[in-house]
Amino acid sequence: MTANEALPLGVLASSLIPGLIIFALPESRIRLRTALNLFGAFAKLVLVGVLLAGVSAGEDYGFRHSVLPGLDLVFKADALALLFVALSTLLWLFTTLYAIGYLEGSPHRSRFFGFFSLCVTATMGIAMAGNLFTFFVFYELLTLATFPLVVHRGTPQAMRGGTVYLAYTLGGGAVLLTGIVWLHGLTGSADFAHGGYLAVLGAEQAGPLQIIFLLLIAGVGVKAAIVPLHGWLPQAMVAPAPVSALLHAVAVVKAGAFGVVRVVYEVYGVEFAQSLDLLTPLALAAAVTIVWGSLRALAQEDLKKRLAFSTVSQVSYIVLGVALFGPLGTVGGLVHLVHQGVMKITLFFCAGNYAETLGIHKVSEMDGAGRRMPLTTVAFTVAALGMMGAPLTAGAVSKAWLTDGAEAAGMGWAVWVLIASSLLNAAYFLPILWRAWLRPTPAAWPEEYIPRRGLRETSALLLWPPLVTAAAVVLAAIFAESAWSPLAWARLIAAREYLAAN
């Protein structure tokens, strides 16, 4: 085995092996559990850094293992894979630190961090999957690894939310498998390829390929929370805040959106998908989801549920960018995969801080929170403004490219969808900010778990992760044109996809 074959496996092992060891640890081994978590996170960071440098220099990294004749387990660390891998690796590090602080003194931490590590391993497998078979294996592993995290608290409400989550995601997996098996019958085993690999079938297979596309998109659309397949996401908000961050920013919804990207660009090919009239319906589904998610967010009093419906809306920006049929839209969608993750994880970290420090769970309880927790609220404000597309935020970069992509594709209606979404984002975020900064502080908080000590507003492990990710929201905009920015990487991917299509 060469080094270029071993590196993708190392990325998987850096979270899998620590996770398996953590499962066997007694609850009292706090330091060893923490050390294993951080060792895995930093080891993965180093390995991903090596892959990023190599791929940017033109190196190929991949591994293939034959499971059955004509059925291979394939990993490839290409530019598209590494966009998702790098995002998940960085955010996993911050989520790990946050979870260590959040779960301090809680029971079942070995079980939590064991499944947490399996979840990240599955995400890495999805990102680096080189064919639909490998993608499906890790896609279903992600479902099974996240279910115990959703129901971690074990309350009746948690079990109900977990049951809904499992029903949706396993159902989506069954639909996805149906599409994969049907497609395998038409083409045999085939790896993902720039420009897709189905164009050789020609127009005579248009009918079956359109139905298969619907099955594949419906299968991944469950995790991507495309309306009407989104019902599990608000129900899963019963999970602890680190799990919510994991679901919304690091793993599950991103895995669904990433699946849409792979199907459109590297199974069908964007040119062939357009010739089959598949992209406009996909864009319309994304537009409906964007508006519907925003409208539902407006009606939510529970803070985490408001953020959940915001995710329903925001993740479909990625799907819209993919469906706009042009490199500008592709860049906008891909860069939003990163930017939305950073913004949304900041918001969920902050929501967790409010809940764990002051017992705040509802928007109406946010009065004066900015005075009591100014640093947390600054981080929340930056991320919320980014979601609205305010200047000098990551969200502004995404929306600018998506708008340009819509205009270049002749889809003027999509520009109005983006404008409407930004206005709706302001309508459900600004009241929170107004309450936090401008309303008087109440006589007593709902439940003050962590009293303030001088300038310390909450636990350091709860405070630093959202401050760092909030800074990243601004830095991603300021340094958008730098060579190593998410935008530069998205441009590289778009150039390769459209060059291969032509």
Backbone hydrogen bonds, N-H to C=O, Kabsch-Sander energy under -0.5 kcal/mol:
donor,donor_aa,acceptor,acceptor_aa,energy
5,E,2,T,-0.5
6,A,2,T,-2.0
7,L,3,A,-2.1
9,L,5,E,-0.7
10,G,6,A,-2.4
11,V,7,L,-2.0
12,L,8,P,-1.6
13,A,9,L,-2.8
14,S,10,G,-2.0
15,S,12,L,-1.1
16,L,12,L,-2.0
17,I,13,A,-2.2
19,G,15,S,-1.7
20,L,16,L,-2.3
21,I,17,I,-2.1
22,I,18,P,-2.6
23,F,19,G,-1.7
24,A,20,L,-0.7
24,A,21,I,-1.0
25,L,22,I,-1.5
29,R,26,P,-1.8
30,I,28,S,-2.0
33,R,29,R,-2.1
34,T,30,I,-2.6
35,A,31,R,-2.6
36,L,32,L,-2.5
37,N,33,R,-2.3
38,L,34,T,-2.6
39,F,35,A,-2.7
40,G,36,L,-2.4
41,A,37,N,-2.1
42,F,38,L,-2.7
43,A,39,F,-2.7
44,K,40,G,-2.3
45,L,41,A,-1.7
46,V,42,F,-2.2
47,L,43,A,-2.3
48,V,44,K,-2.7
49,G,45,L,-1.9
50,V,46,V,-1.9
51,L,47,L,-2.1
52,L,48,V,-2.8
53,A,49,G,-2.1
54,G,50,V,-2.3
55,V,51,L,-3.1
56,S,52,L,-2.2
57,A,53,A,-1.0
58,G,55,V,-1.5
59,E,54,G,-2.9
62,G,4,N,-0.8
63,F,75,F,-2.4
65,H,73,L,-2.3
67,V,65,H,-0.5
67,V,71,L,-2.4
68,L,71,L,-1.9
71,L,68,L,-2.7
73,L,65,H,-3.5
74,V,72,D,-0.7
75,F,63,F,-3.0
76,K,128,M,-3.2
77,A,61,Y,-2.2
78,D,76,K,-1.1
82,L,78,D,-2.5
83,L,79,A,-1.3
84,F,80,L,-1.2
85,V,81,A,-2.7
86,A,82,L,-2.8
87,L,83,L,-1.5
88,S,84,F,-2.6
89,T,85,V,-2.6
90,L,86,A,-2.3
91,L,87,L,-2.5
92,W,88,S,-2.2
93,L,89,T,-1.7
94,F,90,L,-1.7
95,T,91,L,-2.6
96,T,92,W,-2.7
97,L,93,L,-2.1
98,Y,94,F,-2.4
99,A,95,T,-2.9
100,I,96,T,-2.2
101,G,97,L,-1.6
102,Y,98,Y,-2.8
103,L,99,A,-2.6
104,E,101,G,-0.9
106,S,103,L,-2.7
112,F,108,H,-2.1
113,F,109,R,-2.9
114,G,110,S,-2.0
115,F,111,R,-2.2
116,F,112,F,-2.3
117,S,113,F,-2.1
118,L,114,G,-1.9
119,C,115,F,-2.5
120,V,116,F,-1.7
121,T,117,S,-2.2
122,A,118,L,-2.6
123,T,119,C,-2.0
124,M,120,V,-2.3
125,G,121,T,-2.2
126,I,122,A,-2.3
127,A,123,T,-2.4
128,M,124,M,-2.4
129,A,125,G,-0.8
129,A,126,I,-0.7
130,G,74,V,-3.0
132,L,190,A,-0.5
135,F,131,N,-2.2
136,F,132,L,-2.6
137,V,133,F,-2.1
138,F,134,T,-2.0
139,Y,135,F,-2.2
140,E,136,F,-2.3
141,L,137,V,-1.7
142,L,138,F,-2.1
143,T,139,Y,-1.2
144,L,140,E,-2.1
145,A,141,L,-2.4
146,T,142,L,-2.0
147,F,143,T,-1.5
150,V,146,T,-2.3
151,V,147,F,-2.0
152,H,149,L,-1.1
154,G,151,V,-1.6
159,M,155,T,-2.6
160,R,156,P,-2.2
161,G,157,Q,-2.5
162,G,158,A,-2.6
163,T,159,M,-2.3
164,V,160,R,-2.3
165,Y,161,G,-2.3
166,L,162,G,-2.7
167,A,163,T,-2.5
168,Y,164,V,-2.4
169,T,165,Y,-2.6
170,L,166,L,-2.6
171,G,167,A,-1.7
172,G,168,Y,-2.6
173,G,169,T,-2.2
174,A,170,L,-2.1
175,V,171,G,-2.0
176,L,172,G,-2.6
177,L,173,G,-2.6
178,T,174,A,-1.9
179,G,175,V,-1.9
180,I,176,L,-2.3
181,V,177,L,-2.8
182,W,178,T,-2.2
183,L,179,G,-2.4
184,H,180,I,-2.5
185,G,181,V,-1.8
186,L,182,W,-1.0
186,L,183,L,-0.5
187,T,183,L,-2.4
188,G,184,H,-2.5
192,F,130,G,-3.0
193,A,266,E,-1.6
195,G,265,Y,-0.7
196,G,193,A,-2.7
197,Y,267,V,-2.3
198,L,267,V,-1.0
201,L,198,L,-2.1
202,G,199,A,-1.3
205,Q,202,G,-1.3
206,A,203,A,-2.1
209,L,205,Q,-2.3
210,Q,206,A,-2.3
211,I,207,G,-1.9
212,I,208,P,-2.7
213,F,209,L,-2.2
214,L,210,Q,-1.9
215,L,211,I,-2.2
216,L,212,I,-2.9
217,I,213,F,-2.9
218,A,214,L,-2.4
219,G,215,L,-2.4
220,V,216,L,-2.3
221,G,217,I,-2.2
222,V,218,A,-0.9
223,K,219,G,-0.5
224,A,220,V,-1.8
225,A,222,V,-1.0
226,I,221,G,-2.3
229,L,226,I,-3.5
233,L,230,H,-1.7
235,Q,231,G,-0.7
236,A,232,W,-1.7
237,M,234,P,-1.3
238,V,235,Q,-1.0
239,A,236,A,-1.7
243,V,240,P,-0.9
244,S,240,P,-2.1
245,A,241,A,-2.6
246,L,242,P,-2.0
247,L,243,V,-3.1
248,H,244,S,-2.4
249,A,245,A,-2.5
250,V,245,A,-0.9
250,V,246,L,-0.7
251,A,246,L,-3.0
253,V,247,L,-2.3
255,A,251,A,-2.7
256,G,252,V,-1.9
257,A,253,V,-2.3
258,F,254,K,-3.0
259,G,255,A,-1.9
260,V,256,G,-1.7
261,V,257,A,-1.8
262,R,258,F,-2.5
263,V,259,G,-2.5
264,V,260,V,-2.5
265,Y,261,V,-2.6
266,E,262,R,-2.3
267,V,262,R,-0.8
267,V,263,V,-0.8
268,Y,263,V,-2.7
269,G,264,V,-1.1
273,A,269,G,-2.9
274,Q,270,V,-1.9
275,S,271,E,-1.9
276,L,272,F,-1.4
277,D,274,Q,-1.6
278,L,273,A,-2.2
282,L,278,L,-1.3
283,A,279,L,-2.7
284,L,280,T,-2.4
285,A,281,P,-2.3
286,A,282,L,-2.2
287,A,283,A,-2.4
288,V,284,L,-2.6
289,T,285,A,-2.1
290,I,286,A,-2.6
291,V,287,A,-2.2
292,W,288,V,-3.0
293,G,289,T,-2.7
294,S,290,I,-1.4
295,L,291,V,-2.5
296,R,292,W,-2.6
297,A,293,G,-2.0
298,L,294,S,-1.6
299,A,295,L,-0.8
299,A,296,R,-0.6
300,Q,297,A,-1.5
303,L,361,H,-2.7
306,R,302,D,-2.1
307,L,303,L,-2.0
308,A,304,K,-2.0
309,F,305,K,-2.4
310,S,306,R,-1.7
311,T,307,L,-1.8
312,V,308,A,-1.9
313,S,309,F,-1.8
314,Q,310,S,-3.0
315,V,311,T,-2.7
316,S,312,V,-0.7
317,Y,314,Q,-1.5
318,I,314,Q,-0.5
318,I,315,V,-1.1
319,V,315,V,-1.0
320,L,316,S,-2.6
321,G,317,Y,-2.5
322,V,318,I,-2.1
323,A,319,V,-1.8
324,L,320,L,-0.7
324,L,321,G,-0.8
325,F,322,V,-0.7
330,T,326,G,-2.0
331,V,327,P,-2.5
332,G,328,L,-2.3
333,G,329,G,-2.8
334,L,330,T,-2.8
335,V,331,V,-2.7
336,H,332,G,-1.5
337,L,333,G,-1.1
338,V,334,L,-0.9
339,H,335,V,-2.8
340,Q,336,H,-2.8
341,G,337,L,-0.8
342,V,338,V,-2.0
343,M,339,H,-2.5
344,K,340,Q,-3.1
345,I,341,G,-2.1
346,T,342,V,-1.4
347,L,343,M,-1.8
348,F,344,K,-2.2
349,F,345,I,-2.4
350,C,346,T,-2.4
351,A,347,L,-2.5
352,G,348,F,-2.3
353,N,349,F,-2.1
354,Y,350,C,-2.5
355,A,351,A,-2.1
356,E,352,G,-2.9
357,T,353,N,-2.2
358,L,354,Y,-2.0
359,G,354,Y,-0.7
359,G,355,A,-0.9
360,I,354,Y,-1.9
361,H,359,G,-0.5
363,V,301,E,-3.1
365,E,362,K,-1.1
366,M,363,V,-1.8
368,G,435,R,-2.5
369,A,366,M,-2.3
370,G,436,A,-2.3
371,R,368,G,-1.0
371,R,436,A,-0.6
372,R,368,G,-1.5
373,M,369,A,-3.0
377,T,373,M,-2.2
378,V,374,P,-2.2
379,A,375,L,-2.2
380,F,376,T,-2.3
381,T,377,T,-2.6
382,V,378,V,-2.5
383,A,379,A,-2.2
384,A,380,F,-2.6
385,L,381,T,-2.7
386,G,382,V,-2.0
387,M,383,A,-2.0
388,M,384,A,-1.5
389,G,385,L,-0.9
389,G,386,G,-0.7
390,A,385,L,-2.7
393,T,390,A,-0.7
394,A,473,V,-1.1
396,A,390,A,-0.5
396,A,393,T,-0.7
397,V,393,T,-1.1
398,S,394,A,-2.0
399,K,395,G,-2.5
400,A,396,A,-2.0
401,W,397,V,-1.9
402,L,398,S,-2.5
403,T,399,K,-2.5
404,D,400,A,-2.3
405,G,401,W,-2.4
406,A,402,L,-2.4
407,E,403,T,-2.2
408,A,404,D,-2.6
409,A,405,G,-1.8
410,G,407,E,-1.1
411,M,406,A,-2.8
412,G,410,G,-0.7
414,A,411,M,-1.3
415,V,411,M,-0.8
415,V,412,G,-0.6
416,W,412,G,-1.3
417,V,413,W,-1.6
418,L,414,A,-2.2
419,I,415,V,-2.3
420,A,416,W,-2.8
421,S,417,V,-2.5
422,S,418,L,-2.2
423,L,419,I,-2.2
424,L,420,A,-2.4
425,N,421,S,-2.8
426,A,422,S,-2.1
427,A,423,L,-1.9
428,Y,424,L,-1.7
429,F,425,N,-1.8
430,L,426,A,-2.3
432,I,429,F,-0.6
433,L,429,F,-2.0
434,W,430,L,-2.9
435,R,431,P,-2.2
436,A,432,I,-2.5
437,W,433,L,-2.4
438,L,434,W,-2.5
439,R,434,W,-0.9
439,R,435,R,-0.8
447,E,358,L,-2.5
449,Y,357,T,-1.3
449,Y,447,E,-1.2
450,I,357,T,-1.5
453,R,456,R,-1.9
456,R,453,R,-2.1
457,E,455,L,-0.8
462,L,459,S,-0.8
463,L,459,S,-1.7
464,W,460,A,-2.5
467,L,463,L,-1.4
468,V,464,W,-2.4
469,T,465,P,-2.4
470,A,466,P,-2.3
471,A,467,L,-1.9
472,A,468,V,-1.8
473,V,469,T,-1.4
474,V,470,A,-1.2
475,L,471,A,-2.8
476,A,472,A,-2.5
477,A,474,V,-1.0
478,I,474,V,-2.4
479,F,475,L,-2.8
480,A,477,A,-1.3
482,S,479,F,-1.7
485,S,482,S,-1.2
489,W,485,S,-2.0
490,A,486,P,-2.5
491,R,487,L,-2.2
492,L,488,A,-1.9
493,I,489,W,-2.1
494,A,490,A,-2.5
495,A,491,R,-2.5
496,R,492,L,-1.9
497,E,493,I,-2.5
498,Y,494,A,-2.5
499,L,495,A,-1.9
500,A,496,R,-2.2
501,A,497,E,-1.6
502,N,498,Y,-1.0
